Amino acid sequence: MKLRLPDLAILVAYLITMVVIGWALRKKARQNKVNYLLGGKSLPWYMLGLSDASDMFDISGTMWMVSLCFVYGMKSIWIPWLWPVFNQVFMMVYLSRWLRRSNATTGAEWLATRFGSTGPGVRASHNIVVAFALLSCLGFMAYGFVGLGKFMQIFIPWENIKGYIPFDIPLAYVPHFYGIVFTLFAMFYSILGGMHSIVLGDVIKYILMTVACISIAVIAMQRLHQSGNTLAVPRSWLDPFFGWRLDLNWKGLIDDANKKIADDGFSLFGLFFMMMLFKGVFASLAGPAPNYDMQKVLSTRSPEEASKMSGFVSIILLPIRYSMIIGLTVLALLYYHSISGDLQTPAGTDFEKILPATINNFLPVGLMGIVLTGLLGAFMGTFSGTLNAAQAYLVNDIYLKYVNPAASNRRTIYMNYLAGVAVVFTGIVLGLFVRDVNTVLQWIVSGLYGGYIASNLLKWHWWRFNARGFFWGMLAGIIPAIALAVLKSWNVLHGLDLYYWPVLFGLSLAGSIIGSYAAPPTDKEVLSSFYRTVRPWGFWGPVHKMVIAEDPSFEGNRNFRRNLFNIILGVIAQLCLTLLPMYIVLGLKLPLLINSALLLIIVLILRKTWWNRLNEY
C-alpha cells in the first residue's frame, strides 16, 4: 500500500472523530429548525469564516490549481477569476450585510423579502430558485464523491484491500465504492449534528490542512534552496504580469505544457483576462449562489459579522492553500522526470495528476497521512455544507411551505434527517448510473449558472425588477446555456464557454427586463420594507422618494463610491495574499518586500474605510 500504518492511523482517527462530533452535537441541533440549519445564528463570525474557507478548499479545485501553477507559473493567480474568486470581496464590502439583513433561512425564503409572498410570478420565482439550488447541490455531490473515490484509489490500491471485502466489485466501480464509504461518514455527522457539527468538523480540517500546507511549503523551500537547485521554467514564468499574449514557451523543457496552453485557449491572455473580468464583476454583483456559502452568511449573528466573515475567508484560505500549491509545484518541477511517468495518459500528459503524484513520491510518512486526511476532510466539509443547503431547501422551502406549514419542531427535525438521507442516496445513484457524469453535470452547472447572474444582479440594484422578471430572466439564461453545452458536446460549437457568456448574459438580461415590464411592479409595502431593511444602493429612486415621504428622517445608502473604492483595494489585497506564499517559497526577496508593504498599506486603509464603518448602512 502507498500509505503506511501511521498515515492510516491519522486517517481513521479523523473519521472516528467526525462520527463522535455528529453524535455529541445531535441534541443541540435538534432544538429547532434554525439551530439545525443555521447553528442557531449564534456561531461567531471567525468560526463560520474558517468553516466557509474550509469548504472552498476542495480536492478537485486544488488539483486543477496545482496544474495551472505548474504550467502558467505566477500568472496562474489570475485564472481563478473565472469563478470569480474575488466575489468574496464584494460580499465582504457590502453584499453579505445586505443578505443577512433579511433574517431568512435560505435564498428562496429571502425572495419573499424582495418580492413578497403573493403576487404575479412569486411562486414561479420561488420554485425556480429551489430547483436551481437542489440540482446544483445534487450535481456537485454526485461528481464530488466519484472524484474523491478516484483520488483515494491512488493511495489505497484496490488490489491491497479487495481480499477483505466480502463481495465482488467491477473495476470500473471501485472509485464509486471508495466514494460511498467516505460519503457515509460525512452524511452521518452532518445529518445528525447539523450546522454545529459541520462548522466544528471544518475547524478540525482547517488545522490539519494548515499543518500540511506549511509542511509542504517548507519541504519545497529546503529542496529548492539548500541544494542549490534551479527551476527549469520559461523566462516569464516568475512574472505575474502579462501582455496581450501569454508569452510562455515550454519548448525544449516540457513540450506538452505548450499543448495544454493551446487546449486551454489562454494564449491570447489579454482578451481572456478582459472577458474574465467582465463576467466576474457581474457575477460578483449578483451575490452568492444558493449553496453552502449563502448558508454560512445567513448563519451569522448580525449583518456586521456577516461582512467580517466574508472578509476573513480570503485571509485564512489563500495564503494557506497557495503554500501547498506552490510547494507541490516546486517539487514537481525539480523532480519532473521522476513523476512524468505517473502523469501520462493515452491523450498525453495530464497535469492534474501532479498533486497526487507529488504527494505519493516526496512526502514522508505521517505528513502524507495528514495531507490525505486534510484533503479527505476538504471533500467531507464541502459535501456536508452542500448537503446542509439541500436539506434547507427541501424542508424549509418545500415541506414547510407547501406540505405541512404547521409541522412541529420534532417532525421538522426528522424531515431534515429524511431529506438528508434522500439527497445523499440520489447523489450516489446519479454517480452510479449516469453514464457520463462529468458531461451531464457540465450541462447542468453551465445551464444553471448561465441563467443566474442577470436576475440576481437586478434583484439587488433595480427597484422595478419583480418576481416575474426574476423567473423569466433565469429561464432565458438557463435554456440557451444548456443548448450551448449540448452543441459543444456535439462539436457544433468550439472555444471557451467564457467567450459565449456575453450572449447568454444578454439573453438573460432581456428576459429579466421584458418579464418585469410584463407584470405590475412589486407591492409598494414590500418594496418599502425591503428598502428600509436592506438599505441597498442602485436604481431605487422612486422607492426612496416614497420612503422619504413617509419618514423624512430616513437616509438612503450613499456608500456606492466608498464601496467601489474598498472593492478595488480588497481585490488587490486578495492578489497580494495569493502571491505572499509564492514569493516566500521561491525566495524572491524584493517582490516579497514590495508585496508585503502594499498589503500592509491596504490593510491600514481598509481598517478606516471598511472595518470601522461596518455599522453604516
N, C-alpha and C positions, 0 to 999 in steps of 0.2 A: 504494500500500500504506500501511496505517496505520503500519507500522514503517519506520524509516529504516535506512540502512546500519549506523551504529554499534550500533543496537539488535539488528539481525540478527547482527552480528559477535559480540556478547556471547552471544546465544542459541546460535549454532553452536559457539563456543569452549567453552561449558558442556557441550554434548552430546559433543564430542570428548574433553573431559577425563573424562567418565564412562566412555566406552569404554576410554580408556587405563588408568584405575583398575582396571576389571574385568580387563583383560588382565594388568596388572602384578601383581595380587594372586592370580591363579589358582593359582599353585604353592603359596602359603601356605595357601590354602583347601583344597587337595587333600590335605593331610597326613593328616587323619582326619575322621570324622563330626562330632565336637564342634567342631573348627576351622572346618568349613564352615558348620554351622548356628548355632553359638553363639560364633564368634570365638575358640574355644579357651578360653573363660571366662577370658580374660587381658586384656580391654579395660578401661581404667579407668572408674569409675562416672560421671565427668563427661562422658566421650565418649559413653557409652551413653545418659545422660540427655539430652544435646544431640540425639542421634540420635532418641530417643523423642519429644522435643518437636517435632523437625522433621517427623516422621511425622504428628503431630497437626495440623500447620499445612497443612491441605488446602484446595484451591480451593473446593469446594462449601460446606464449612463456613464459610469466610471470607466468601464471598458472602452466605450466609444471615445471618451475624453483622453484616455491614455494614448489611443491610436492617433488622435488628432495632434496631440503634443509631440508624438514621435515624428510624424510626417511634417507638420507645419511649424513646429518649434514655438517660439514666443508669440507668433501670430495666431496660434490656436486660441488665445484668450478671447478673441472676438467671435468665434464661431458659435459658442453657446448663446449669443444674442438671437439666434434662430428661435429659441424657446419663447420669449426672451428672458434671460436671467435677470435683467435689470427691472423686471416688473416688480421685484421686491422693493426697489427704491420708490416707485410710485406708491406702493402700498404703505411704505414707511412714512412718506411725506404727508399723504392725506387720505388715500382710499381705504386703508384699514379702519381709520376713525369713522369715516362715513358709513362703512359696512357695519361696524359694531354698534353704532347708534340706533340701528333698527331693533336691537334686542331680539332678533329672530333666532330660530334653531337651525334652519337650513336656508340655502339660496332660494328655494321655491317659496318658502314661507316669507322670505324677505320681499318677494314681489308684491305681497299684499300691502306692504307699507308704501309701495310706489304706485300701484295701480288700483288698490282697493280689493275688496273681497267679492264684489259683484260688478257687473257691467260688461260691455261688449269685449269679447276676447280674453277676459280674465281667466276663465277656466282653461282655455286653449294655451295661454302663455304659461300657466302653472304646469300643465301636463307636459309641454314640450321641454321645460327645464328638468322635470323629474325624469323624463325619458333620456334626455342628454346625460344627466348625472348617472343613471343606472347603466346605460350602455357603455359609457366611458369607464365606469368602475369595473364592470364585468370584463370588458376588453383588456384593461391593464392587468387584472388579476389572472385571466387565462394565459396571457402572454408571459406574465411575470413568473408563474410557477413552473412553466416549461423551461424558460430561460435559466431559472435557478437550478433546475434538475441537470441541465447540460453543464452548468458551471461546476456543480458539486461532483459530477461524474468524473471530472478530470482528476480530482484529488482522492476520491473514494471509488476506485475502479470496480465495475460490476463483477469482474472475474474473482475478486477477492472476497466478496460477500454473498454471491448468489448461492453458495452452499449452505448458508444459514437461513435462506428464505424458503418457506415450506411450499412454494408454488412457483411455476414457471412463468417468466415474463419475456415476451418477444423483445429482441434487442432494440427495436425502434421505439419501444415504450419504456425503456429503462429511465430516461430523463423524467418522464411523467411520474414514474414510481418515486424517484427521489423528491420530485416537486410535491407530490401528495403528502409524503411523510412530513416534510418541513412545514407545509401549509397547515397541516392539522395542529401542529404546535402553536402556530400563530393564531389559528382560529380559536383554540381553547382559551388562551389568556386574553385575547381581545374581546371575545363574546362574553366571557364571564365578568371581567373587570371593567369593561367599557373604557371610556377616555382616561380614567385614572391609571389603569394598568398599561395602556398604550404609552402614555407620557413617561411613566416610570421605566418601562422597558426601553424606551428611546434614550433616556438618560444613561442607562447602563451601556447600551450600544454605543453611544457617543464617546463614553470614556474608553471603551475598547478601541474604537476607531482612532481616537486621538493618540493613544499609545502606539497603535500600529502605524499610523501615518508618519508620526515623528520618527519612529524607529527606522522606517524605510528611507526617509529623507537623510537620516544620519549615516546609514549604511552607504547610500549613494554618494554622499559627500566624501566619506572616507575612501571609497573605491576610486572616485574621480580625482581627488586632490593629493591624497597621501602617496599614491603610486605614481604620480606624475602623468596620469593618463590624459588624453585629449579626446574630444568628441569629433568623430568624422561626420560632419554635417555640412550642408551648403552654406555659403557665405552669409546670407541674410537670415539664417535660422535663429540667431540670437537676438534679432531686432524685432520688437513687437510692432513697429510701424510699417506701412506698406504704401505702394503707389497704385496706379490703375491696374497693373499686372502684379501677380504674386511674387515673381522673381525668385522662385525656389527651384533649383535644378539638382536632382539627386543622381544624375547620370555618372556612372563610374563608382558611385557609392552604394546605393541601393536602388537599382533601376525600377523595381516595382513600385517604389514610392511615387515616381512620376506618373505611373499608370493610375494610382489611387487619386492623385490630384486631378487628373483628367476625368476620371469616372465621377468624382465628387462634383465636378463642374465649378470649382472655385478659382480657376486660372485668372479670370477677369475679376480680381478680388475687389477692386474699387466699385464696380457695378453691383457685385454681390453684397458688399457692405451697405451701399445706399438702399438697396431693396430690403435688406435685413433690418436696417434702422427704421425705414418707413413702416414696415409691418410691425416691428417691435413696439414702436411708440403707440400705435393704435391698439395693439393687443394689451399693452400695459394700461392704457386709459380705460379699457373695458373692465379692469379689475380681475380678481381671481376666478377661475372656473369653479363649478360646484364640486369640489373634491376635498381631500384632507386639509389643503391649505386654507380654504374658506372656513372649514370647521374649526381649525385652530384659532382663527381670528374671532369667530363667534363665541369661542370658549373663554376669551379673556375677561378680566374683571371690569374693565372700563374702556372707553374709546382711546384714552391716552395710552393705556397699557397695550392696546392692540397695535398702535403705531410703534411703540417700543419693541414689541415682539417681532414685528416685521423687519425693523432695523437690525435687531440682534441676529437674525438669521444669516445675513451676509457676513457679519463679523466672525461668527463661530463656524460657518460652513466653508467659506472659500480658502482661508489660509491652511486649514487642516486638510481639506480634500486635495488641494493642489500640492501639498507636501508629498502626498502619496503619488499623485500623477507625475510630477517632475522626478521624483525618486525612482519610480519604476521606469520612466522614460530613459533616464541616465543609465541605469543598469542595463536596459535593453540595448542601448546604443553601444555601450562599452563591450558587451558580450554578444553582439548580434549574431555572429557566426555560430555561437553555441546554441542559440534558441531558434535560428532560422528554420530548421527542420520542423519544429513544432508549429510553425506558422503557415506551412504550405497546405494548399487545397488544390483540387483539380483546376480551379479557376485562377490560381496564382497565390500570392501572399495575402493572408488575412491578417491585417494589422490589429484587428480587435482581439486577437488571441495573445497579444503581447502581455496583457495583465496576468492571465493565468500562467503563461509560460514563464514569466519572470518570477512570479511568486513561487512557482514549483521548483525553480533551479537555484535561486540565490538567497532565499530566506532561511535562517537557522530554525532548528526545532524549537517549539514554543512560540516564537514570533509568527511562524506560519499558522499555528493554531489560533492565535489572537487575530491575525488578519482575516482568516477564513470565517472565524466566529463573528467578527465585526461586519464582514460583507454579508454573511447569512442574516445577521441582525438587521442589516440595511434592508434586505428583502422583507423580513418579517415586519419591520417598522412601517415600510411603505404599504405592505399588504394589509396590516391591521388598521392603518389610517384610512385606506381606501374602503375597507370593509365597514368601518365605523360610519363613513359617509354614506355608503349604500344603505346601511341599516336605518340611518336617519331619514333618508328619503322614502324608503318603503313604509316605515312605521309612522313617521310624523306627517308625511305628505300624501300618503295613500290610505293607510289603515285608519288613522285618527281623523282624517279629513272626510273620507268617503264611506268607510265601512262601519266604524264604531267610535264616533266622536266622544261618547261618554264613557269610554273604557276606563276601568280602574287602574291605579298605578301598578298593581300586581300583574294584571293582564297585559298592560303596555310593556312591562319589562320582559314577560315571557314571549310577547310578539317580537321583541328585539332579538331574543335568543333564536326564535324560529326563523326570522328574516336573515340573521347571520348565517345560520346553517344552510338555508336555501341559496343564498348568494354564493357561498363557498362551493356548494355542490354544483351550481350552474356554471361557475367559473371553471371548475375541474372538468365538467362534461364538455364545455367548449374546447378546452385544451386537448381533451382526448379524442374527440370525434370530428372536429373541424379539420379538414384535410390539410389546408394551408393556413394555419393560424395567423402567421405574420401578414399575409396579403389581406385577409379579411379584416384584421384589426387595423391595418393601414387605411382601408376603405372607411371603417367606422370612425377612426380618430380624425382623419383628414376631413371627412364629411362633417362630423360634428363640430370640430373647431373651425371649419370654414364658415359655418353659419353663426358662430358665437360672437365674433368681435363687434360687428356693426351694431347689433341690437343692444349689447351690453355696454357699449360706449355711450350710446344715446340715452340709455335709461338714467345715467348719472347727470348728463350735461345739457339735456334739452327738455323743456317743460311740456312741449306739445306731443312728445312721444308717449304712446299709450299701449295698452295690453295687446290690442290687435296688431299694431305696428311691430311689437316685440315678436309675436308669433310669426307673422309673415316675413319679417326680417331674418329670423332664424331659419325658416323653411327655404327662403330664397337663397340662402347661403349653403345650406346642407345639401340640397339636391344637386346643384352644379358641382359641388366639391366631390360628391360621391361619383358623379358622372365623369369627372376628371380622373379620379383614381381608376375607374373601370377602363377608360380609354388608354390610360398609361399602361395598365396591365396587359392590354391587347396590342401595345406598341403602336397605337394610332397617334399618340402624342408623346413627346420626349422632353427632356430637360428638367431642371429643378422645379419642384412644386412652388417654390418661392416666387418664381417669375410669372406664375399664373395667378398668384394671390391678389394683385390689384383688380383683376376681372371679377374674382369671387367676391371680393370686398365691395366692389361697385354694385354687383347684383344684389347682395345682401342689404346694402345701404338703400338702394332703390326700393326694395321690398319693405324696409322699415319705414321709409318716408311715405310711400304710397299707402301702405297699410294704416299708418297713423292718421292720414287725412281722409281715409275711407270711413272713419268712425269718429264720434264726438271726442273732445278732449276728456282726459281723466277728471273725475268728480272734483270740484273745487275744494271741498273739505279734505279730500285725500291729498291733493297737491299741497294745500296749505300746511297740513300736518307734516308731510314729508319735508317740505322746505324749512319749517321751523326746527324739526328734529335733527335732520341730517346736515342742514346748512351747506348745501353744495354751491359751487360757483359754476358758471357756464351761462347758457341762454335761458335764464329764468326771469326775465324782465316782467312779464305780466303777473306772474305769481308773486314776485317781490312787491309790486305795487299793491296787490290785493292784501298781502300780509301787513304792509305798512299802513294801509287804510284802517285795518283792524287794530293794529298796535304800533303807533308812531314811534315808540321807543326801540323797536326791533332794528337790529343792524345786520345787514347781509354780509356774506363772506366776500371780503375784498383781498383775499390772500393769494390770488392766482399768480401774480408776479413773484411773490416770495416762494410759493410752492415750486414754480418753474425754476427759480434760482437754486433752491435746495435739491431739486431733482438732478440738475446738471452736476452740482457738487457731489451728490450721492453716487451718481454713475461713475464719475472719475474716481471717487474713493473706493468703489467696488472693484474697479480695474487695478487700483493700487494694492488692494488686499489680495487680489489674484496673483499679481506679479511678485509680491513680497517673498513668498517661499521659493519661487523660481529663481530669483536673484540670489537668495541665500545659498541654495543648493549648488547653483552654478558658479558661485564665488565671484559674481560681477559686482565689485565693491562700489564703484562710482554710481552706476544705475540704482543700486540698492540705497545709497545715501540720498540721491535725488528723490526716489520713490517714497522713502520714509519721511523725508521733510515735507513733501507735498501732502502725504496722508495726514501728518500731524496738523498742518495748516488747515486742511479741510475739516478735520475733527473739531478744531477750536472754533471755526466759523459756524459749523452746524450746531455746536453747543448753544450758540447765541440765537441763530436764526430758526432752529427747529426744536431742540430739546427743551429750552427754557420757555418756549411758546406753544407747547402742546395743548394747553388749555384754551387757546384762542381758536375758535371755530373748529 
